[in-house]
Amino acid sequence: MIGVLINKTSFGILAGLASAAFLGYCVYFDNKRRSHPDFKKNLIERRRRNRKSAGSDGIPNLTDQKSIEQYFMQEIQKGELLISEGNFERGAEHLMNAIVVCNKPGKLLSVLQNSLPVEVFSLLVYKLNNYNMNAQRSPCMSDGFSAGLVVDDGSVE
């Protein structure tokens, strides 16, 4: 019975010491990181890059999947709202932006074809065709938005 108490007590003390050592390790290296001469400069540079990558033009950072998903959902919501208000032209533009960044545009187009009124879907297809024509004419576009998008039959190349 006494052997069990000693084992529980020593285990508790050992766990407490390990926790304290880990916490001390974290505090020590955080202090060392913050006191580094380039820490503030690097922090300011990273924040500036993040602000720049968010962009004031609303185009997402194409290397960040979370940014693309957020932009996609934002454009779908704006498009649906504008279409429900009767502004079909601007609503179709926002839906087109969502389709351009979507990883499965053919599937999204089939869903939109079933859920949108015929005139809105026709306008959307017309805008996508114009977008594709403009993207093909200017091959210097390196934003990657038009890669593989085919809107005539809703399939993807």
N, C-alpha and C positions, 0 to 999 in steps of 0.2 A: 504494500500500500504506500509506503514512504517512497519507494522507487518510482512509482507512478507520479506522485506529487513533484518529485524532483525533476522528472522528465518533462512534465507539463510546464513547470516553472522555468526550467532552463530553456525550453523551446520558446516560451513567451519572451524571455530576456533576449534570446538570440534573434528572434523576429524583430523585436524593438530596436536592437543594435543595428541589424541589417537595414531597417527602414531609415534610421537616423543617418547611417553611412550613405545610403542612396540619396537622401535629401541633401546632405552636406556636399556630395558630389555634384548634384544639380546646381546648387547655389554657387559653389566655387566656379564651375565652368561658365555659368551665366554671367557672373561678375567678370570673369576673365574675357568673355566675348564682348561684353559691353564696354570694357575699359580699353579695348583694342583701338589704336589710333585711327583706323579707317572705318570703324563701325558706323559712325554718323554719316560719313560720306557715302558708304555703301547703302545705308538705309534710305537716305534721300534719293539716291540714284534708282533704287528698286521701286520706291514709291512713284517717282517720276515716270519710269517705264510702265508701271501698272496703269497710271493715269492715261498715258499716251496710248497704250494698247486698248484701253476701254474705248477710246476714240470719241470725238465729239460728233462725228457724222453718223453714229448709230450702227455702223458695220461691225460685226463681232470679230474678235480675234480668232482666226481660222485654225490656230493651233490648239485652242482651248475648247474642249468638248462642252464644258459647262456653259461657256459663253455662247456657243452656237445654239445649244438647247434653249437657253434663256431668250436669245434673239428670236428663235423659231416660235416659241410660245407667245412672245410679245407681239410678233407680227400676225400670228393667227388670231389672237384676241382683238387686235386693232382692226383687222380685216372684217371679222365677224361683227364687231360693233358698228363699223361704218356701213356695212351692207344692211344691217338691221335698221339703221337710221335712214337708209335710202340712198346713200352716197356710194353707188356701185363702182364708179371709176376709181376712187381712192381705196375702197375696200379691196378691189381686185389687185391693185398695186401692192398692198400689204400682203395679200395671199401669195402673190407672185414672189415677193421677197422670201416668204417662208418656204415656198417650193424650191427656190434656188439653193437654199442652205440645207434642205432636207436630204437625208442619206437614201431615202427610198421615194423619189418624187412620183414615180408611176403609181405606187400604192396610194399616196396622198391624193393624187389627181383622181383616182377612181372613187375615193371617199368623198372628195369635194363634188364630183360629178353627181353623186347620189344625193348630196345634202344641199347643194346650191340651186337656186332657180336657173333655168336654161339660159336666160339672157346674161346672167352674171358669169356663169361658167364659160359661155362663148366669149365674153369679154376677157376673161382670165386666159383662155387659150390663145386669143389674139395677142394679148400683151406678152405672153411667154414666147410666142413665135417671133414677135418683134425683138424681144430681148435676145433670143438665140441668133437671129439674123445680125444684130449689132455686135454680138460677141464673136461671131464668125468673121465679120468684116474687120474687127480690130483684134488681131491675135496677140497684141502686146498686153492684153489684160492678164495680169498674173495673179488675180485674186482667187482663181480657182472656182468661182461660183458656177460657171456654165459647163463644167466638165461632165460630159456624158448625159446631159439632159435632153430628152426628146419628148416633145409634148403633143405631137400629132395623134399618136395612138395610146398615150399614157404609159409607154414602156421606157425602159432605161437601157442605154447601150452599155 
